[in-house]
Amino acid sequence: ISDQLQPSSEAKDFSTISPKCPFGYDNHTFKLGPLSCLICKALLFESSKCEPCSHKFCKACISRFKDCPLCGADIEKIEPDEDLQTIVDRFIEGHARIKRPQVGADSTDEASETKTVIYGDISFDRGAFLVQQAMRAFRSHNILSAKARLIICAEDIREQMERLGKNSEFCSQLGAVLGMLGDCCRAIGDSSSAVTYFEESVELLSKLPSDDLEVMHTLSVSLNKIGDLKYYDGNLQTARSYYSRSLDVRRNAVKVHSNIPSQTLDVAISTAKVADVDRGLGNEKAAVEGFEEAIKCLEALTVDPNDTGFEARHKSVLEFLYSQLTEAGSVSV
């Protein structure tokens, strides 16, 4: 996803001047030094200090330990380090806005103090960086940190959209970030907010061209995740509606990218989701037909034995589908 966060066509009209971090950190390699947490490897969030050793980590990260993971000292108490967190927040804000010279400026004016400069542009380097930090924090179960970084990223993209217009690139970027925010809310049990984020992601991505494989994948995933949340809430009819929409998106993607095996696998999985809901709704005939359709889809697929990861996934999904038909008494395995 972070790869999506690149300058838009409008932003590319400017030659960039890299911002200088007031703390001396490199904006391109993002060597964070003392501003990162040893545990989650991301920017510190709710910076906290262990007593008595004074080593510093994210609050959520260090709260899972009884001994300091850096020095092994017993942790007697954990105190907030507001001064350090202020520096971290300033670090983020310091990379938010960069100055860019106007296009077409005379090269002889390079050193002129009167040269017109545009201020207030959002650095897309920061967007990619924030997503990277969010993903690290999420993988380490520091969900609030991940959510906080993604919220800033979403705000940046919205500001760009207000200033430059809603082009496809901005919409796809925001749709992806909103989907990740939905994942964060889902992880902390906030299903309502998760659905809201996923639905906004769907609204944005549904308006984009259907030939963009990454956009269509993100769209189908968001639809499936809303379906999952509705399914677990017991709202099977609504769940089926979202699963069916996801299936339609994936079928359209296969038409455009028929040579990509993962697309066929995605279609089979979405078909199975719809079939599973049909079974829950008491429509066993439709369920069996759906599982059989998914099996035919996968059996017709040529799998590269050298792609062990995909081969294992393909086999796992097939085994699940056969188990569903066995449960229905439709086949003998």
C-alpha positions in Angstrom: 0.0 0.0 0.0 2.8 2.3 0.8 3.9 2.1 -2.8 0.7 3.8 -3.8 1.6 6.9 -1.9 3.6 8.6 -4.6 3.2 12.1 -6.0 0.1 12.7 -8.1 0.4 14.0 -11.7 -0.3 17.5 -10.4 2.4 17.2 -7.8 4.9 16.0 -10.3 4.7 19.4 -12.0 7.0 20.8 -9.4 10.7 20.1 -8.9 11.1 19.2 -5.2 13.4 20.5 -2.6 13.8 17.9 0.2 12.8 19.2 3.6 15.4 19.4 6.3 14.6 17.8 9.6 15.4 20.2 12.5 16.6 17.2 14.4 19.0 16.0 11.8 17.2 12.8 10.7 17.2 11.8 7.1 13.8 12.2 5.4 14.6 9.6 2.7 16.0 6.7 4.7 14.1 7.7 7.9 16.8 6.7 10.3 14.9 7.4 13.5 17.4 6.6 16.2 16.0 7.5 19.6 12.6 8.4 18.1 11.8 4.7 17.5 10.6 2.0 19.8 12.9 -1.0 20.2 9.9 -3.3 20.5 7.6 -2.4 17.5 10.4 -0.7 15.4 8.1 2.2 14.7 7.9 5.8 15.8 7.3 6.1 19.5 3.6 6.5 20.4 2.6 7.6 23.9 6.4 7.5 24.8 6.9 5.9 28.2 9.9 5.5 30.5 10.7 2.4 32.5 11.8 3.0 36.1 14.4 2.6 37.4 16.4 2.0 34.1 14.9 5.0 32.2 14.7 3.1 28.9 12.0 4.4 26.6 9.3 2.6 24.6 5.7 3.0 23.3 3.3 2.6 26.3 1.4 -0.2 24.6 4.6 -2.1 23.8 6.4 -1.9 27.2 3.2 -2.6 29.1 3.4 -6.2 28.0 6.8 -6.7 29.8 7.8 -7.2 33.4 11.5 -6.7 32.6 13.1 -4.1 30.4 13.7 -5.8 27.0 16.8 -3.7 26.6 18.7 -4.1 29.8 16.7 -6.8 31.7 16.0 -4.7 34.8 12.8 -5.3 36.7 10.2 -2.7 35.8 9.0 -1.0 39.0 6.7 1.4 37.2 6.1 3.0 33.8 5.8 6.8 33.4 4.9 8.9 30.4 7.7 10.8 28.8 5.8 13.8 27.4 8.9 15.7 26.4 10.1 12.9 24.1 6.6 12.5 22.7 6.6 16.2 21.9 9.8 15.7 19.9 8.3 12.8 18.0 5.2 14.8 17.1 7.4 17.7 16.0 9.4 15.3 13.9 6.2 14.1 12.1 5.0 17.7 11.6 8.4 18.8 10.4 8.2 16.5 7.5 4.6 17.5 6.6 5.2 20.6 4.7 8.0 21.3 2.2 8.6 24.3 -0.1 8.6 23.9 -3.9 9.7 26.5 -6.5 7.1 27.3 -9.2 7.3 25.6 -12.5 8.7 27.7 -15.3 10.8 29.9 -13.0 13.8 31.4 -14.8 16.9 29.4 -13.9 18.7 32.8 -13.4 16.4 33.4 -10.5 17.6 30.4 -8.5 19.4 32.6 -6.0 16.9 35.4 -6.0 15.3 36.2 -2.7 12.1 37.3 -4.6 11.6 34.0 -6.3 8.0 32.8 -5.7 7.8 29.8 -3.5 4.8 27.6 -2.8 4.4 26.7 0.8 1.9 24.3 2.4 2.4 21.3 0.1 2.1 17.9 1.7 5.2 15.7 1.4 4.2 12.3 -0.1 7.4 11.0 1.4 5.6 11.5 4.7 2.6 9.6 3.5 4.6 6.5 2.6 6.6 6.9 5.8 3.5 7.0 8.0 2.0 4.0 6.3 5.2 2.1 6.9 5.3 3.1 10.6 1.6 2.1 10.9 2.2 -1.3 9.4 5.1 -1.9 11.8 3.0 -0.9 14.8 0.1 -3.0 13.6 2.2 -6.1 13.3 3.4 -5.6 16.8 -0.2 -5.2 18.1 0.3 -1.5 18.9 -3.0 -0.8 17.2 -3.5 2.7 18.6 -0.2 3.8 17.3 -1.0 2.4 13.8 -4.4 4.2 13.9 -2.9 7.5 14.9 -0.4 7.5 12.0 -3.0 6.5 9.5 -5.3 9.2 10.6 -2.6 11.8 9.9 -2.0 10.2 6.5 -5.7 10.3 5.6 -5.9 14.0 6.6 -2.9 14.7 4.4 -4.5 13.1 1.4 -7.8 14.9 2.0 -6.0 18.2 2.2 -4.4 17.4 -1.2 -7.8 16.5 -2.6 -9.3 19.8 -1.5 -6.4 21.7 -3.0 -5.8 19.8 -6.2 -9.1 18.0 -6.8 -10.3 14.4 -6.5 -8.2 12.6 -9.1 -8.0 8.8 -9.3 -4.6 8.6 -7.6 -5.7 10.5 -4.5 -8.9 8.4 -4.3 -7.0 5.2 -4.5 -4.5 6.3 -1.9 -7.2 7.4 0.5 -9.3 4.3 -0.1 -6.3 2.1 0.8 -5.6 4.1 4.0 -9.2 4.1 5.0 -9.2 0.3 4.6 -6.2 0.0 6.9 -8.0 2.3 9.4 -10.9 -0.1 9.3 -8.5 -3.0 10.1 -7.3 -1.0 13.1 -10.8 -0.4 14.4 -11.7 -4.0 13.8 -8.6 -5.2 15.8 -9.7 -3.1 18.9 -13.3 -4.3 18.7 -14.8 -1.1 17.3 -16.9 -2.7 14.7 -19.1 0.3 14.0 -16.1 2.6 13.2 -14.5 -0.3 11.2 -17.6 -0.5 9.0 -17.7 3.3 8.5 -14.0 3.3 7.3 -14.5 0.3 5.1 -17.7 1.8 3.6 -15.9 5.1 2.8 -13.1 3.1 1.2 -15.7 1.3 -0.9 -17.4 4.5 -1.9 -14.1 6.0 -3.1 -12.7 3.0 -4.9 -16.0 2.1 -6.6 -15.7 5.2 -8.7 -12.3 4.4 -10.1 -11.5 2.5 -13.4 -12.0 -1.2 -13.1 -8.8 -2.0 -15.0 -6.5 -1.1 -12.0 -5.8 -4.5 -10.4 -4.6 -3.1 -7.1 -7.6 -0.8 -6.7 -10.0 -3.6 -7.5 -8.3 -5.9 -5.0 -8.5 -3.3 -2.3 -12.2 -2.7 -3.1 -13.1 -6.3 -3.0 -11.2 -6.8 0.3 -13.1 -3.9 1.9 -16.4 -5.3 0.7 -15.5 -8.7 2.1 -14.5 -7.2 5.5 -17.8 -5.4 5.8 -19.5 -8.7 4.9 -17.5 -10.4 7.6 -18.5 -7.9 10.3 -22.2 -8.2 9.3 -21.9 -12.0 9.3 -20.5 -12.0 12.8 -23.3 -9.7 13.9 -25.8 -12.3 12.6 -27.0 -10.1 9.7 -26.6 -12.7 7.0 -28.7 -11.0 4.3 -26.6 -7.9 4.5 -23.4 -10.0 4.7 -24.5 -11.8 1.5 -25.0 -8.5 -0.3 -21.5 -7.3 0.4 -20.0 -10.7 -0.4 -21.8 -10.8 -3.7 -20.6 -7.3 -4.5 -17.0 -8.4 -3.8 -17.5 -11.5 -6.0 -18.7 -9.3 -8.9 -15.6 -7.1 -8.5 -13.3 -10.1 -8.5 -15.0 -11.7 -11.5 -14.6 -8.4 -13.5 -10.9 -8.4 -12.5 -10.4 -11.9 -13.8 -11.9 -10.9 -17.1 -9.2 -8.2 -17.5 -6.4 -10.2 -15.8 -7.2 -13.8 -16.7 -3.5 -14.8 -16.7 -3.0 -14.1 -13.0 -3.7 -17.3 -10.8 -4.2 -15.3 -7.6 -7.2 -13.6 -9.2 -8.9 -16.9 -9.9 -8.2 -18.0 -6.3 -9.8 -14.8 -5.1 -12.9 -15.5 -7.1 -13.1 -19.0 -5.6 -12.8 -17.6 -2.1 -15.5 -15.0 -2.7 -17.8 -17.6 -4.2 -17.3 -19.8 -1.1 -18.2 -16.9 1.1 -21.5 -16.4 -0.7 -22.2 -20.1 -0.6 -21.5 -20.2 3.2 -24.0 -17.5 3.8 -26.5 -19.2 1.6 -26.1 -22.3 3.8 -26.7 -20.1 6.9 -29.8 -18.7 5.3 -31.1 -22.2 4.7 -30.6 -22.3 1.0 -28.6 -25.5 0.8 -29.1 -26.0 -2.9 -27.5 -22.6 -3.7 -24.8 -23.3 -1.2 -23.8 -26.6 -2.8 -23.8 -25.0 -6.3 -21.6 -22.2 -5.0 -19.1 -24.6 -3.5 -19.0 -26.7 -6.6 -18.5 -23.6 -8.8 -15.5 -22.6 -6.6 -14.0 -26.1 -6.9 -14.3 -26.2 -10.7 -12.7 -22.8 -10.7 -9.7 -24.0 -8.8 -9.4 -27.4 -10.4 -9.1 -25.7 -13.8 -6.2 -23.5 -12.5 -2.7 -24.4 -13.5 -0.5 -24.0 -10.4 3.2 -23.3 -10.6 4.9 -25.9 -8.3 7.8 -23.5 -7.8 5.4 -21.0 -6.2 5.1 -22.9 -2.9 3.2 -20.2 -1.1 0.5 -20.0 -3.7 0.4 -23.8 -4.1 -0.2 -24.2 -0.3 -3.0 -21.6 -0.3 -4.6 -23.2 -3.4 -4.5 -26.7 -1.7 -5.9 -25.3 1.6 -8.9 -23.6 -0.1 -9.7 -26.7 -2.2 -9.6 -28.9 1.0 -12.0 -26.5 2.7 -14.4 -26.5 -0.3 -14.4 -30.3 -0.5 -15.1 -30.5 3.3 -18.1 -28.2 2.8 -19.5 -30.5 0.1 -18.8 -33.6 2.3 -20.7 -31.9 5.1 -23.6 -31.5 2.7 -23.4 -35.2 1.6 -22.9 -34.2 -2.0 -19.6 -36.0 -2.6 -17.5 -38.7 -1.1 -13.9 -38.0 -0.5 
